[in-house]
């Protein structure tokens, strides 16, 4: 692979990932933003944001779903990971256009995936709490429709990504013997 092909593949990789990121963010945050634009109350919004931020200190065990990748298969994570950043569809499109392209050496890729996975998981955990509390607030105001939409968005945009990060981490730890430098 030539240097210019490598740069083109890297740019395409970033573009695909950002397109997926923006799409999911718009779909995930639309119901939440729609509700808060309609029902704005700075006191409640601030309180819910602060309570959600306290989730930073919750132990990881609170969020852990399963101990093996198979536990996550039952939740449909193999299907979900097709449509995510660095998911199966992105890698398939990259391989079609740039057959020799590999994002990084395996050990470096594993380290990066583990590090960014923890950051992404924490972000989605805090968002999960804020969406959950916002849904409860909407319900308390009698906005059943908004509460339902926020709850659906919360499952798709936050809960599944949390599970996906846990699933990826379990899968990567199976590679520990082949790539000890990555851990």
Secondary structure, DSSP 8 states (H G I E B T S, - for coil): --HHHHHHHHHHHHHHHHHHHHHHHHHHHHHHHHHHHHS--HHHHHHHHHHHHGGGGS-HHHH---SSHHHHHTTTHHHHGGGSTT-HHHHHHHHHH-TT--SS-HHHHHHHHHHHHHHHHHHHHHHHHHHHHHHHHHHHTT-HHHHHHHHHHHIIIIIHHHHHHHHHHHHHHTTTTT-GGG-
